[in-house]
C-alpha cells in the first residue's frame, strides 16, 4: 500500500467519523426539546397551584403552541388548566375556552371538573 493510498483512506475515515458524529448530534437534540416542553408545562402547573393564574395561563398557552400533538396527555391537561385559569381570571373568553375543551376532549377525565367550574362561573 502506497503512502497516497493511506492518506486517502485516512481522509475517508475522518469524513465517516465526522458524518457519524453529526448524525448522533442531530438525534441528541430531540430529547432536549421534549424536556423544554415538559419543563414549561410543569412550570405552568406550579404557577396554577400557587394561584398565579395570569402567568400560568400564559405558560400553558406557550406549552400548547410548542406541543402540536393534540392527543398528548400533557397538552390535553394544559388545555384544561388554561381554560380554568381564564375562569379564575373572569376573562371574557373563559366560558368559550371551557366549552371548547369539553368539545375537543369529551373523554378526558377533566371534563367533569370543567363542568363543575363552569357551573360555578
ABEGO torsion letter per residue (X at the ends): XBAAAAAAAAAAAAAAAAAAAAAAAAAAAAAAAAAAAAAAAAAAAAAAAAGBAAAAAAAAAAAAAABABAABAAAAAAAAAAAAAAAAAGBAAAAAAAAAAAAABAABAAAAAAAAAAAAX
